[in-house]
Amino acid sequence: MTDVLLKEIRACALCAAHLPAGPRPIVQFSATSSIVIVGQAPGTRVHESGVPWDDASGERLRDWTGLTPDLFYDSAKVALVPMGFCYPGTGTSGDLPPRPECAPAWHDRVMAALPANRLTLLVGSYAQERYLPLTKRLSLTDRVANFRDYLPGYFPLPHPSWRSTGWMKRNPWFEADLLPVLRETIAAGQ
């Protein structure tokens, strides 16, 4: 079932007219993925390589989670499911948001193919607003600070881009209090 779904996703051209670099859906999952990382959308480097989180943000995310590259890229253990599977292009202040067509078209089917008892890391506000809809009025900082409220199923995180460096300095509890719990929770779910 997951192989057929992956094949359908990788052939998707739903929003091709809006993608300046063309469609190249980038996603990783299997029927046994017990850890799910829902991110934003691939950047240019990931679009070029075809490897999810193959950039500085991915290095930071792997550091946060304590997952080695071998574990991170093992689809039997980790699903990498961005809100938008294709690179959306560049805007005035960085990459554009994920295309709005993608998650409604694919996410329910992907999540249905995964184990029911899973840990889902919600990386950034787009993922958090979809999967924690009752928290839309909260800031990303509030959702992340209250991460225990969403366990055991969800773990909200900021996006690990270079922009999070300033956020982390303003919120030292993230590294001191949250990251050890994140690493322990992930280790227990492997």
PyMOL commands that set and color helices and strands:
alter all, ss='L'
color gray80, all
select helices_A, chain A and resi 2-10+16-18+44-49+56-65+69-72+102-113+125-131+133-135+140-145+147-150+164-170+173-189
alter helices_A, ss='H'
color red, helices_A
select strands_A, chain A and resi 35-38+78-80+90-91+94-95+119-123+154-157
alter strands_A, ss='S'
color yellow, strands_A
deselect
rebuild
show_as cartoon
